[in-house]
Every structure is written in structure tokens, then in C-alpha cells.
Amino acid sequence: MGKKNLHTRTSVLDWNDLRTVLAVARAGSLNGAAQELALRHSTVFRRIEEAEARLGARLFDRARTGWRANVQGEAVAAAAADMEAAALTAERAISGADARVEGVIRLATSEMLGGYLLPPLLKRFLQEHPGVEIEADVSNRAVDLTRREADLAVRATPAPPETMVGRQVGTLRYAIYAPRALLPRRGAEPVLSELPWIGFDDRLAYTGIAQWFARVLPDVRPRMKADSLPAMLKAAAAGIGAVVLPMFAASQEPRLVRITPPIEGQSMGLWLLHHPDVRGNARVRLLMRWLADELPAELERQASGGKVWPRYAACPATNRRGRKGAAARVDDGG
């Protein structure tokens, strides 16, 4: 009897086998696939070994640098991707036609937005709609709305994906903040080059604000670097150094003082994004309208609060001094 063709051989695989092959092909490693599937490394390895045994063919080339799908592996992964796409299309169609204002809404956002901007808005929304539950994916990874990893995303981005439907609902502004203990007495003007700093790790070097920092303060050598804005905020509040932060978040930390005006030319659009197929989902549509109506005012309220130093530091990119605005004036120790 001749060898079975690939179609016949893949019929012995169930969906768990196929999705595991697809996850490894996408991630290029067992660890990455295990994280995506929420499985143990050993479980992913066992499933791949069993799938290869059933098919009678190797699916991946193993190397220290990762696992790369070979020709057979690419064929199986492509078939699994087609099955996944068909299932997700059906799921989105069903979800998009849901007229109930109750049930779960999966919301994706970043740590900074999820920890500082959104909580007061979501509290009021949930109070008004007791039949709705929100599952928040709070991370800085890019969720795939086409794969139903979330129903709705609130993201700070200069350019949202073309496959998503969305609208800009605000603009995030940045400024420089410092703990009170590091600032001069009697409200004197801080000198940025003389302050200890918290900087951006290489994993944030691609961001516009990190590039601005490197360009405007090239001689500053940060005492600490981090790849997380919330971690940078907490480190600054603990007294480690000055830091560039989104104003809506830093203004909520009472141990920080704003020492510059908003940084000119450095802002980020705040977007509400969703997949076109969920527009018919009543609860998702309701939350989208709520956030679109409430976010602009909440963002402005948070960004305009907080403590402000009596005299701004001279910022090389703005060359502005003095103080303007209605934020609370800090006790200058004089």
C-alpha cells in the first residue's frame, strides 16, 4: 500500500493537535506557543511529538534558536489557520448579532490606561448596566481582534491597524515629573541636566517619547531604565529620579510634581478600536458609545490635575519657563 496523502493523514489529528502545530509555527518556539495556549511547555512538546507520530512525518526543524516549520509543518499550520479563521468568522457573526445588553465584554488596553484612565469610567458604566461583565486584557501586547482575543480595544497609537474600525477619542500629552525631594528649595527653577533620571529601556526605544528623550537630553545617563511606564512612574514616586510620563497618569501620583509644560510635538492619539463584525453586538456598541462620550472629558480632567512646580525647568525642545494652568501649586519649601 502506498503512503497516505497529507489530507488523509491529517484526518487523524484533532483540533488540539492542529492548534498546537499552528501556535508553534507562529511563535517559533515551544515557550511562545505554551504562553499563547496557556499550557505547560511539556504539554506542547508532547502534542507535537504525538502529531508527528500520527502523521509519520517531522513538522519542525529543531534548533537552539527556535523551532521552524518545514514544508510538512507549514502545510499543517496553513490548514489549521484556515479552520481557525472559519471558526472565528462564525463566532464573530454570532456575537455581532447579539442584541442583549448583558453578558461579557472583552476589553483590551495597556497597563497605563487600564490602571489610571479607565477605572472611574468603567465603574460608572457597570453601575448603570448590572447585567454586563468586563474581562480586561491589561497588557502592552498587541491583541488580535480578528481572532476574538478582545471585543474592543482602547489603545494609544499613532496609526491604528487598517483592518480595525475605530475613532480617535483624545490625545495623550507628556511632561516631565520629579519627586519633591529632588527639586531645589524655595521654588527655584530645576535644571534638567542636574537631576537623576529614569529612562526608557531598549524595548521602548521605538516609541516617539523615548526618541524625543534621547534627542533632547543626549548627555543624560539614567540611573535606572525600565520597559514599563507604570514601573517608571512608581520608581519616580519612590524618589529615584525625574521621568517623562503621560500627564493623565502622573498627575494622579501625589508624590510627583510636574516641572515642565506639556512637551510640544510629542503626543499620542487615544483610539477606540473594534472589528467590523462586532458592530451589531448591543453591549459592545453600548460600551463604545459610553467611552467615546466620556473619555475626552475624563482624560482632560486627569491631565490637568496634580502638583505643579512654581517655576518650570527650561526644556530644550520648548525653551519655555514660568508656570501657567490651574493645577495645584506645590509647597516650595520657602
VOLO-228547 format. One record per atom (N, C-alpha, C): residue in three letters; x, y, z. Coordinates in steps of 0.05 Angstrom, whole numbers, plus 32768, in hexadecimal, padded with zeros to 4 digits. Example, Ala and Ser with C-alpha at 12.3 -4.5 7.8 and 13.67 -1.06 7.14 Angstrom:
Ala81087F8E809C Ala80F67FA6809C Ala81087FBE809C Ser81017FD3808E Ser81117FEB808F Ser81028001809D 
This chain:
Met80117FE88000 Met800080008000 Met801280198000 Gly800C802C7FEF Gly801C80447FEE Gly801780568006 Lys8028806A8008 Lys8026807D801E Lys800C808C801C Lys7FFF80928033 Lys7FE780A28033 Lys7FEE80BF802C Asn7FDC80CD801E Asn7FE280E98018 Asn7FDD80F98031 Leu7FE581138030 Leu7FE581248048 Leu7FC981288052 His7FB5812B8040 His7F99812F8049 His7F8F81178059 Thr7F9680FF804F Thr7F8D80E7805D Thr7F9B80E58078 Arg7FB580EC8078 Arg7FC380E98091 Arg7FBB80FE80A6 Thr7FB48117809E Thr7FAC812B80B1 Thr7F91812580BD Ser7F81811380B1 Ser7F67810C80BC Ser7F6A80FE80D7 Val7F8180F480DE Val7F8580E780F8 Val7F8B80FC810E Leu7F8E81158107 Leu7F94812A811A Leu7F7A81378123 Asp7F78813D813D Asp7F61814C8147 Asp7F69816A8148 Trp7F56817B8150 Trp7F5B81988150 Trp7F7181A08163 Asn7F738192817A Asn7F898199818C Asn7FA481948180 Asp7FA7817E8170 Asp7FC0817A8162 Asp7FC68190814E Leu7FB18197813F Leu7FB581AA812A Leu7FBB81C68135 Arg7FAD81CE814A Arg7FB281E98155 Arg7FCD81EA8162 Thr7FD781D3816C Thr7FF281D38178 Thr800781D68162 Val800381C8814C Val801681CC8136 Val801681E9812C Leu7FFE81F4812A Leu7FFB82108121 Leu800982238134 Ala8005821F814E Ala801182318162 Ala803082308161 Val803B8217815F Val80588215815D Val806382228144 Ala8054821E812E Ala805D822A8114 Ala805D82498116 Arg804882548124 Arg804782718127 Arg805C827B813A Ala805F826E8150 Ala807282788165 Ala808F8272815F Gly8094825C8150 Gly80AF8254814B Gly80BD82488163 Ser80AE82418177 Ser80B98234818F Ser80A48226819F Leu80AC821381AF Leu8099820581C0 Leu8090821881D7 Asn80A2822881E1 Asn809A823A81F7 Asn8085824E81EE Gly808A825A81D6 Gly8077826D81CB Gly805B826181C6 Ala805B824881BC Ala8042823A81B7 Ala8034823481D1 Ala8044822B81E5 Ala8038822581FF Ala802B823D820C Gln803782558209 Gln802B826D8214 Gln801182748205 Glu8011827181EB Glu7FF9827781DB Glu7FE2826581E2 Leu7FE9824B81E6 Leu7FD4823781EB Leu7FCE82338208 Ala7FDD8241821A Ala7FDA823E8237 Ala7FDD8221823F Leu7FF382158234 Leu7FF981F9823A Leu801681F78245 Arg801D81E18250 Arg803881DC8258 Arg804A81D68240 His806381DD8242 His807781D7822D His807681BA8226 Ser807581A9823B Ser8076818C8236 Ser805D81828227 Thr8046818F822C Thr802E8187821E Thr8030818E8200 Val803A81A581FA Val803E81AD81DE Val8051819981D0 Phe8067819381DE Phe807B818181D2 Phe806E816581CD Arg805F815C81E0 Arg8052814181DD Arg803E814181C6 Arg802F815681C3 Arg801B815781AD Arg802981588192 Ile803F81668190 Ile804D81678176 Ile8059814B8170 Glu8065813F8184 Glu807081248180 Glu805A81108178 Glu804281128184 Glu802C8100817D Glu802281068161 Ala8020811F815A Ala801681268140 Ala8029811C812A Glu8043811F812F Glu80568115811B Glu805580F78119 Ala805180E98130 Ala804F80CC812F Ala803780C3811F Arg802080D18123 Arg800880C98114 Arg800B80CE80F6 Leu801880E480EF Leu801C80EB80D3 Leu803280DB80C6 Gly804480D180D6 Gly805B80C480CB Gly806F80D680BD Ala807080EF80C7 Ala8081810380BB Ala8089811880CF Arg80A2812280CC Arg80AB813880DD Arg809D815280D3 Leu8095816380E6 Leu8088817C80DE Leu8099819480E3 Phe80AE819180F4 Phe80BF81A880FC Phe80DC81A180FB Asp80EC81B480F3 Asp810981B280F6 Asp811181BE8111 Arg811D81AE8122 Arg812481B8813C Arg814081C4813C Ala814381DB8149 Ala815D81E8814C Ala815D81F78166 Arg817681FF816E Arg8178820E8187 Arg816982298186 Thr81688234816D Thr815B824E816A Thr813D824C8168 Gly813282348166 Gly811582318165 Gly810C82198154 Trp80F282178151 Trp80E682028141 Trp80DB820F8127 Arg80E482058110 Arg80DA820F80F7 Arg80CB81FA80E8 Ala80B2820080DF Ala80A281ED80D1 Ala80AF81E680B6 Asn80B181CC80B0 Asn80BB81C48096 Asn80A381C48082 Val80A781B8806A Val809281B88056 Val807881AB8061 Gln807B8193806E Gln806481858079 Gln80578196808F Gly806881A280A0 Gly805D81B280B6 Gly804E81CA80AC Glu805981D78097 Glu804B81EE808C Glu803081E68081 Ala802E81CF8074 Ala801581C68069 Ala800081C1807F Val800981B48095 Val7FF681AF80AB Val7FEE81C980B8 Ala800181DB80BC Ala7FFB81F580C9 Ala7FE8820580B7 Ala7FEB8204809D Ala7FD98213808B Ala7FBD8208808D Ala7FBA81ED808E Ala7FA081E18091 Ala7F9381E980AB Ala7FA381E980C1 Ala7F9981F180DB Ala7F90820E80DB Ala7FA0821F80CE Ala7F99823C80CC Ala7F7E824080BE Asp7F7A823180A8 Asp7F608232809A Asp7F49822A80AC Met7F4D821580BB Met7F38820C80CD Met7F32822180E3 Glu7F48822C80ED Glu7F4582418102 Glu7F36825980F7 Ala7F3D826180DF Ala7F30827980D3 Ala7F12827380CF Ala7F0B825B80C6 Ala7EEF825580C1 Ala7EE0825580DB Ala7EEC824A80F0 Ala7EDE8249810A Ala7EDB82658116 Leu7EEF82768113 Leu7EED8291811D Leu7ED982A2810E Thr7ED7829D80F4 Thr7EC382AC80E4 Thr7EA782A580EE Ala7EA2828B80F3 Ala7E88828380FD Ala7E83828F8119 Glu7E98828F812A Glu7E95829A8145 Glu7E8F82B78144 Arg7E9D82C68133 Arg7E9982E38131 Arg7E7D82E98127 Ala7E7482D98113 Ala7E5982DD8108 Ala7E4482DA811E Ile7E4782C5812E Ile7E3482C08144 Ile7E3682D68159 Ser7E4E82DD8161 Ser7E5282F28175 Ser7E48830D816B Gly7E4D83138151 Gly7E44832C8146 Gly7E27832F8145 Ala7E1883198144 Ala7DFB831B8143 Ala7DEE831A815E Asp7DFE831A8174 Asp7DF38318818F Asp7DE783338197 Ala7DCD8334819B Ala7DBF834C81A2 Ala7DBC835181BF Arg7DC6833E81D0 Arg7DC3834081ED Arg7DD6835581F8 Val7DCD8365820C Val7DDE8377821A Val7DE683698234 Glu7DF083528232 Glu7DFA83428249 Glu7E0E832E823E Gly7E1F83258250 Gly7E3483128248 Gly7E50831E824A Val7E638311823F Val7E7F83188242 Val7E898329822A Ile7E98833E8231 Ile7EA6834E821D Ile7EC4834B8222 Arg7ED28342820E Arg7EEF83408211 Arg7EFD83598207 Leu7F0A8367821A Leu7F1683818214 Leu7F34837F8216 Ala7F4283878202 Ala7F6083868202 Ala7F6A83A38204 Thr7F7D83A78215 Thr7F8A83C18219 Thr7FA583BD8225 Ser7FB383D38228 Ser7FCE83D28233 Ser7FCE83D48252 Glu7FE583CF825E Glu7FE783D1827B Glu7FE183ED8285 Met7FEB84018277 Met7FE8841C827F Met7FCB8425827D Leu7FBE84208266 Leu7FA284278262 Leu7F9084178275 Gly7F9583FD8277 Gly7F8583ED8288 Gly7F8883F382A6 Gly7F9F83FD82AE Gly7FA4840282CA Gly7F9C841E82D3 Tyr7F9B843182C0 Tyr7F97844D82C8 Tyr7F7F845B82BB Leu7F7D845882A1 Leu7F6884678293 Leu7F4C845A8294 Leu7F4B8440828F Leu7F318433828B Leu7F22842B82A4 Pro7F2E842582BB Pro7F1E841B82D2 Pro7F06842D82DA Pro7F09844782DC Pro7EF1845682E5 Pro7EDB845582D0 Leu7EE1845382B6 Leu7ECD845282A1 Leu7EBF843682A2 Leu7ECF842182A5 Leu7EC4840782A5 Leu7EB2840282BE Lys7EBA840E82D4 Lys7EAA840C82EC Lys7E8E841782E7 Arg7E8C842F82DB Arg7E72843B82D6 Arg7E62842B82C2 Phe7E70842182AE Phe7E6284118299 Phe7E5683F882A5 Leu7E6583EA82B6 Leu7E5C83D182C2 Leu7E4583D682D6 Gln7E4683ED82E3 Gln7E3083F482F5 Gln7E1683F882E6 Glu7E18840382CE Glu7E00840882BE Glu7DF683F082AF His7E0883DC82AB His7E0183C4829C His7E0983AB82AC Pro7DFA83A482C0 Pro7E01838E82D2 Pro7E02837382C5 Gly7DF7837082AD Gly7DF88356829F Gly7E118352828F Val7E238365828E Val7E3B8364827E Val7E53835D828F Glu7E64834C8285 Glu7E7E83478292 Glu7E94834E827F Ile7EAA83588289 Ile7EC183608279 Ile7ED9834F8280 Glu7EE48342826C Glu7EFE8334826F Glu7F1383458262 Ala7F25834F8272 Ala7F3A83628268 Ala7F5483538263 Asp7F5E8355824A Asp7F79834B8243 Asp7F8B83638246 Val7F988366825D Val7FA8837D8263 Val7FC58376825F Ser7FCF837D8247 Ser7FEB83778241 Ser7FF48389822B Asn800D83898225 Asn8017839A820F Asn801B838B81F5 Arg8012837181F5 Arg8014836281DC Arg7FFD836A81C9 Ala8001836681B0 Ala7FED836D819C Ala7FDA83568199 Val7FC1835981A2 Val7FAE834381A0 Val7FA483428183 Asp7F9B832B817B Asp7F9183278160 Asp7F7283268161 Leu7F66833C8159 Leu7F48833E815B Leu7F3B832C8146 Thr7F4A83268130 Thr7F3E8314811C Thr7F3C82F78127 Arg7F4C82F0813B Arg7F4B82D68147 Arg7F3A82D58161 Arg7F2B82EB8165 Arg7F1982EC817C Arg7F2882EB8197 Glu7F4082F58197 Glu7F4E82F781B0 Glu7F42830E81C1 Ala7F33831F81B5 Ala7F25833481C3 Ala7F0E833E81B1 Asp7EF9834A81BD Asp7EE4835681AE Asp7EEA837381A7 Leu7EF8838081B9 Leu7EFD839C81B7 Leu7F1883A281C3 Ala7F2683B581B6 Ala7F4183BD81C0 Ala7F4283DB81C4 Val7F4E83E381DA Val7F54840081DF Val7F73840281DE Arg7F7D840F81CA Arg7F9A841081C6 Arg7FA4842C81C0 Ala7FBC843181C9 Ala7FCB844981C1 Ala7FDC844181A9 Thr7FD7844C8192 Thr7FE68445817A Thr7FE6845B8166 Pro7FFB845F8157 Pro7FFB84748142 Pro7FED846A8129 Ala7FEB84508125 Ala7FDF8445810D Ala7FD2842B8113 Pro7FB7842A8117 Pro7FA98411811C Pro7FA983FF8104 Pro7FA683E48107 Pro7FA783D280F1 Pro7F9083D880DD Glu7F9583D480C3 Glu7F8183DA80AF Glu7F6A83C780B0 Thr7F6E83AF80BB Thr7F59839B80BC Thr7F4583A080D3 Met7F4B83B380E4 Met7F3983B980FA Met7F2983D280F4 Val7F1183D38100 Val7F0083EA80FF Val7F0483FA8119 Gly7F0784148118 Gly7F0C84228130 Gly7F098440812D Arg7F0C844D8143 Arg7F0B846B8144 Arg7F1E84758159 Gln7F2A848C8153 Gln7F3B84988167 Gln7F2A84A8817B Val7F2E84A38194 Val7F1D84B081A9 Val7F2D84C281BB Gly7F4784C681B6 Gly7F5684D881C6 Gly7F7384D881BE Thr7F8384E881CC Thr7FA084EB81C6 Thr7FAE84EA81E1 Leu7FC284D881E3 Leu7FD284D681FB Leu7FE984E981F9 Arg7FED84F9820E Arg8003850C820F Arg801785038224 Tyr8030850A8220 Tyr804685028232 Tyr8053851B823E Ala805F85168256 Ala806E852B8263 Ala8083851E8275 Ile8095852E8280 Ile80AA85248292 Ile80A1852882AF Tyr80A4851382BE Tyr809D851382DB Tyr80B5850B82EB Ala80B585148305 Ala80CA850D8317 Ala80BF850B8333 Pro80CB84FB8344 Pro80C384FB8361 Pro80CC8514836E Arg80BC851E8381 Arg80C18537838E Arg80DD8538839B Ala80E6852283A6 Ala8100852283B4 Ala8118852983A2 Leu811585258388 Leu812B852A8376 Leu812B8546836B Leu811785568371 Leu811585718366 Leu812185868378 Pro812A859C836C Pro813785B1837C Pro812485BE8390 Arg813085C983A5 Arg812085D783BA Arg811685F283AF Arg810285FC83BD Arg80F7861683B8 Arg80EC861A839B Gly80E48603838F Gly80D786058375 Gly80E9860D835E Ala8103860B8362 Ala81168612834C Ala811286008334 Glu811B860A831D Glu811785FC8304 Glu812885E28304 Pro811D85CB82FF Pro812D85B382FD Pro813E85B382E4 Val815585A682E6 Val816785A382CF Val8166858682C7 Leu815B858082AF Leu8156856482A7 Leu8170855482A7 Ser8186855F829E Ser819F8550829B Ser81AB854982B6 Glu81A2855682CB Glu81AD855182E6 Glu819D853D82F6 Leu8186853582EB Leu8175852282F9 Leu817D850582F3 Pro817A84F38306 Pro817B84D682FF Pro816384CF82EF Trp816684BB82DD Trp815084B582CA Trp8149849882CA Ile8130849382C3 Ile8126847882BC Ile81208479829E Gly812D8466828F Gly812A84678272 Gly811C844F8267 Phe811B844E824C Phe810D843A823E Phe812084228236 Asp8117840A823C Asp812683F28235 Asp812583F08216 Asp813883E0820B Asp813A83DC81EE Asp811F83D281E2 Arg810F83C481F2 Arg80F683BA81E7 Arg80E183CF81E3 Leu80E683E781EE Leu80D583FE81E9 Leu80E2841381D7 Ala80FA840D81CD Ala8109842081BE Ala80FB842881A4 Tyr80E88418819A Tyr80DA841E8181 Tyr80C584338185 Thr80BD8439819E Thr80A7844C81A2 Thr80B08468819D Gly809D84798196 Gly80A48495818F Gly80AF84A481A7 Ile80A4849F81BF Ile80AD84AE81D6 Ile80C984A581DF Ala80CF848B81DB Ala80EA848281E2 Ala80FF848E81CE Gln80F7849181B5 Gln8109849D81A1 Gln810C84BB81A7 Trp80F784C781B0 Trp80F984E481B7 Trp810D84E781CF Phe810A84D681E3 Phe811C84D781FA Phe813984D481F2 Ala813F84C181E0 Ala815B84BD81D7 Ala816584D481C7 Arg815384E181B8 Arg815B84F781A7 Arg815F851181B7 Val814E851681C9 Val814E853081D8 Val8161853081EF Leu8164851981FC Leu817785178213 Leu818C8501820E Pro819C850681F9 Pro81AF84F081F1 Pro81C584EA8206 Asp81CB84FD8217 Asp81E084F9822B Asp81D784ED8245 Val81BD84EA8248 Val81B284DE8260 Val81B784C08260 Arg81C284B68276 Arg81C58499827A Arg81B384908290 Pro819C8484828A Pro8189847D829E Pro8195846B82B4 Arg818D846F82CD Arg8195845E82E3 Arg8186844382E1 Met816F844382D4 Met815F842C82D2 Met8150842D82B7 Lys814C841582AB Lys813C84138293 Lys812783FE8297 Ala811184008289 Ala80FB83EC828B Ala80ED83EA8271 Asp80DF83D4826C Asp80D083CF8254 Asp80B283D28259 Ser80AB83DF826F Ser808F83E18277 Ser808A83FD8282 Leu8077840C8277 Leu807184278281 Leu80668426829D Pro8055841482A5 Pro804C841382C1 Pro8064840F82D4 Ala807783FE82CC Ala808F83F982DD Ala809F841382DF Met80A2842182C9 Met80B1843B82CA Met80A3844F82DC Leu8088845082DB Leu8079846282EC Leu807E845B8309 Lys807C84428310 Lys807F843A832C Lys809C843F8336 Ala80AF843B8324 Ala80CB843F832B Ala80D0845D8331 Ala80C4846E8320 Ala80C7848B8325 Ala80B98493833F Ala80A284888344 Ala8094848F835D Ala80A484868376 Ala80B384718372 Ala80C484678389 Ala80DC8478838D Gly80E2848B837A Gly80F7849E837E Gly81108498836E Ile810F8486835B Ile8127847F834C Ile813084948339 Gly811D84A1832B Gly812584B68318 Gly810E84C3830A Ala811584D582F8 Ala810284E282E7 Ala80FB84D082D0 Val80E484D582C3 Val80DA84C382AF Val80C684D1829C Val80C584C78284 Val80B184D18271 Val809984BE8271 Leu808184C98275 Leu806A84B88279 Leu805184C4826C Pro803D84B48266 Pro802384BF825D Pro801784CE8274 Met800C84E6826E Met800384F78283 Met7FEB84EC8292 Phe7FD984DD8284 Phe7FC184D38292 Phe7FC884C082A9 Ala7FDE84B282A6 Ala7FE6849E82BA Ala7FF784AB82D0 Ala800B84BA82C8 Ala801E84C582DB Ala801084D982EE Ser7FFC84E782E4 Ser7FEE84FB82F4 Ser7FDF84EE830C Gln7FDA84D4830A Gln7FCC84C68320 Gln7FDF84BC8336 Glu7FF984BF8332 Glu800C84B78346 Glu801384CF8358 Pro800B84D08371 Pro800F84E78382 Pro802C84ED8388 Arg803E84D98384 Arg805A84DD838B Arg806A84E98374 Leu805C84ED835D Leu806A84F88345 Leu806185158340 Val807385258335 Val806E8541832F Val807585458311 Arg806385528303 Arg8069855882E7 Arg807B857082E6 Ile8091856E82D7 Ile80A5858382D6 Ile80A9858F82BA Thr8099858782A7 Thr80998593828C Thr807D85968282 Pro807885A7826E Pro805E85A78261 Pro805B858E8251 Pro804485898245 Pro804285728233 Pro80578574821D Ile8063855E8216 Ile8079855D8203 Ile806E856281E7 Glu8077857681DA Glu806D857E81BF Glu8075856981AB Gly806385628199 Gly806985508183 Gly80698532818B Gln8064852D81A5 Gln8064851181AE Gln8049850A81BA Ser803884FE81AB Ser801E84F581B5 Ser801784DB81A7 Met800284CE81B0 Met7FFA84B481A5 Met7FDC84B381A4 Gly7FD184AA818E Gly7FB484A8818B Gly7FAA8491819C Leu7F93849681A9 Leu7F85848181B8 Leu7F6E847781A8 Trp7F6D845D81A2 Trp7F5A8451818F Trp7F49843C819C Leu7F30843B8193 Leu7F1E84258198 Leu7F1D8414817F Leu7F2483FA8181 Leu7F2683E9816A Leu7F1683D0816D His7F0A83C68157 His7EFC83AD8158 His7EFB83A1813D His7EF48388813B His7EF2837A8121 His7ED683818115 Pro7ED4838480FB Pro7EBA838B80EF Pro7EA4837880F6 Asp7EAA835E80FB Asp7E95834A80FF Asp7E87834D811A Val7E92835D812D Val7E85835F8147 Val7E7383788149 Arg7E7083878134 Arg7E60839F8135 Arg7E43839A813C Gly7E3983828136 Gly7E1D837B813D Gly7E1983718159 Asn7E2F836E8168 Asn7E2D83658184 Asn7E25837C8196 Ala7E0D837A81A2 Ala7E01839181B0 Ala7E13839A81C8 Arg7E1D838781D8 Arg7E2C838F81EF Arg7E47839B81E8 Val7E54839181D3 Val7E6D839D81C9 Val7E6883B881BE Arg7E5383BB81AF Arg7E4C83D581A3 Arg7E4683E981B9 Leu7E3983E081CE Leu7E3283F281E5 Leu7E4B83FC81F3 Leu7E5E83EA81F8 Leu7E7783F28205 Leu7E87840481F3 Met7E8783FF81D9 Met7E96841181C6 Met7E8A842D81C8 Arg7E70843081C7 Arg7E64844A81C8 Arg7E6A845881E3 Trp7E68844881F8 Trp7E6E84538213 Trp7E8B845E8214 Leu7E9E844E820C Leu7EBA8457820D Leu7EBF846F81FA Ala7EB3846E81E3 Ala7EB6848481D0 Ala7EAC849E81DC Asp7E96849D81EB Asp7E8A84B581F7 Asp7E9A84BE820F Glu7EA384AB8220 Glu7EAE84B2823A Glu7ECD84B5823A Leu7EDB84A78228 Leu7EF884A88229 Leu7F0584C38226 Pro7EFC84D48212 Pro7F0984EE820F Pro7F0984FF8228 Ala7EF285018235 Ala7EF18512824D Ala7F0185068264 Glu7F0084EB8267 Glu7F0F84DE827C Glu7F2D84E18278 Leu7F3684DE825F Leu7F5284E18259 Leu7F5C84FD825F Glu7F4C85118258 Glu7F54852D825E Glu7F538533827C Arg7F408528828A Arg7F3E852C82A7 Arg7F57852182B5 Gln7F5F850882AD Gln7F7684FC82BA Gln7F90850B82B3 Ala7F9385128299 Ala7FAC851E8290 Ala7FB0853A829C Ser7F9A854882A3 Ser7F9D856382AD Ser7FA0856482CB Gly7F9F854D82D8 Gly7FA2854C82F5 Gly7FBF854982FE Gly7FC385438317 Gly7FDE853E8322 Gly7FEC8557832A Lys800485538335 Lys80148569833F Lys802785748329 Val802B858F832A Val803C859C8316 Val805085AD8325 Trp806985AB831D Trp807F85BB8329 Trp807B85D98322 Pro808285EB8335 Pro807D86088330 Pro808C86128317 Arg80A386078311 Arg80B2861082F9 Arg80B985F882E8 Tyr80B185F882CF Tyr80B785E282BD Tyr80D585E182B8 Ala80DF85C882B4 Ala80FA85C482AB Ala80FC85CD828E Ala811385D68286 Ala811885DD8269 Ala811985C3825A Cys810685BF8248 Cys810685A68238 Cys811285AC821C Pro8127859F8214 Pro813585A581FB Pro812385A681E3 Ala810E859681E3 Ala80FD859581CB Ala80E885AB81CB Thr80E385B781E2 Thr80CE85CC81E3 Thr80D985E781EB Asn80EE85E781FB Asn80FB86008204 Asn80E686128212 Arg80D486058221 Arg80BF86148230 Arg80C58613824E Arg80C08629825B Arg80C3862B8278 Arg80A986368283 Gly80A98638829E Gly8091864382AB Gly807D862E82B0 Arg8065863582BA Arg8051862282C0 Arg8036862C82B8 Lys8027861C82AA Lys800C862382A2 Lys7FFA860B82A8 Gly7FE0861082AD Gly7FCE85FA82B1 Gly7FC185FA82CC Ala7FAD85E882D0 Ala7F9D85E882E8 Ala7FA485D182FB Ala7FB985C282F5 Ala7FC085AC8306 Ala7FC985B68322 Ala7FC885A48335 Ala7FCF85AC8350 Ala7FEC85B38352 Arg7FF285CA835F Arg800E85D28362 Arg801A85C3837A Val803285BA8376 Val804085AA838B Val804C85BD839F Asp804F85B483B8 Asp805D85C383CC Asp807A85C383C5 Asp808585DB83C0 Asp80A185DD83B6 Asp80B685DD83CC Gly80AE85D983E5 Gly80C285D883FB Gly80CC85F28403 Gly80C1860883F8 Gly80CC862283FF Gly80BF862E8418 
